[in-house]
């Protein structure tokens, strides 16, 4: 296995692992934080805010920073380190200005956005938006710094920064909320306010961490820059940065808009479909909080592998090695499918135990589990779509992607409300699956046509992966049949039962796919060779 292949796979797994731990922390803190917020209204307020934050975070991970990463990878490959430093300086200045403008706009329009998002607690929703606007200034600054290290292929720093940010966020929101509610006996809505404020505090903490890391990295880059004889004018680099960044930014804005569009239409759409207000509230609470937190775990594979493949493809294109570009594309897609598919399957199978253990609702457990099952199907497509988008952008078809993304987003805007009215909640998810499928289909066609990516083996491996889910699901039903179902036994017993059952289910999936040779081909994981190395090291 070549070092280049290794760096793509390892880089994708490292960045995904960092995001996984961050998301896992984000799921676990919800258990005590739910108790602090207490009321359904407060949970919904925070859920809407979390959706906006998640949207901004996805853009911060996949928008402008990807452009910075692409240029840093390009010029570091050419050993033009003066230009690398110039890209960093200009990108920071641009993001500070953009962040300030976005912050002011959200504050100015908070009074218009709040009543569109909720009918209960409109004033509180407006305050939440104003507090959240602070993150619009700090998160872009953080994201371009991460993009800089992403371009240098330093994925360890990239991952560590995300874990630190989430740990800081959770510590702040739980600490300040508990003090406000239990010591000073303030209104429970203050837990929502501190929870939203924690996004800005965490971003500042992560920026400070990266500044300390700069002390180690930047002197080496400046030293290399002194021997660089190639000089570019600021205007030239600024123009290139804008030309590369704007398509990335707009495609990220459009591509990750699904949840925002859903938030605008879901409440009114469910009521128009004939659903009662009480039942609609259960659905929206489930979507906005527990479900989105759980499905975000497999979805971290998208930004994780995108972050790794973007600088890699940029390097190969700079070297004009189209064969490696094609190979990297199929390798990236297959890796994500192999890991994502069983995770989505587990979300579907364990929907009720997960909700009963992590997000026990006051009422409507079956409805919450049903919502999660539908979203687990959508999650497969929602994870693959950003991967294809990042690849298409990385290979230089940015303007084509922007054009198609604009058309598809308008389509999503047009079909969401009618589909909810006609089909109810299921129409909401079907509209998203339809949109993601169109995204993937267009990107699939573009990559096949312009880079001659051979998908024949990918389709075969996908079929084997789906077949491997059948014995894994049978193991789940066997555990259920003997009474290890993971719900209704108390949180601790639920968790233990889920852990035992889940390990066996995933172990079965891995074992069957190993017999098919999939981990060996996709992840380059050969247990026999690994065992020989272990025995050799002991000898």
Secondary structure by P-SEA (a helix, b strand, c coil): ccaaaaaaaaaaaaaaaaaaaaaaaaaaacaaaaaaaccaaaaaaaaaaaaaaaaaaaaaaccaaaaaaaaaaaaaaacaaaaaaaaaaaaaaaaaaaaaaaaaaaaaaaaaaaaaccccaaaaaaaaaaaaaaaaacaaaaaaaaaaaaaacaaaaaaaaaaaaaaaaaaaaaaaaaaaccccccccaaaaaaaaaaaaaaaaaaaaaaaaaaaacaaaaaaaaaaccccccaaaaaaaaaaacaaaaaaaaaaaaaaaaaaaccaaaaaaacccaaaaaaaaaaaacaaaaaaccccaaaaaaaaaaaaaaaaaaaacaaaaaaaaaaaaaaaaaaaaaaaaaaaaaaaaaaaaccccccccaaaaaaaaaaaaaaaaaaaaaaaaaaaaaaacaaaaaaaaaaaaaaaaaacaaaaaaaccaaaaaaaaaaaaaaaaaaaaaaaaacccccaaaaaaaaaaaaaaaaaaaaaaaaaaaaccccccccaaaaaaaaaaaaaaaaaaaaaaaaaaccccccccccaaaaaaaaaaaac
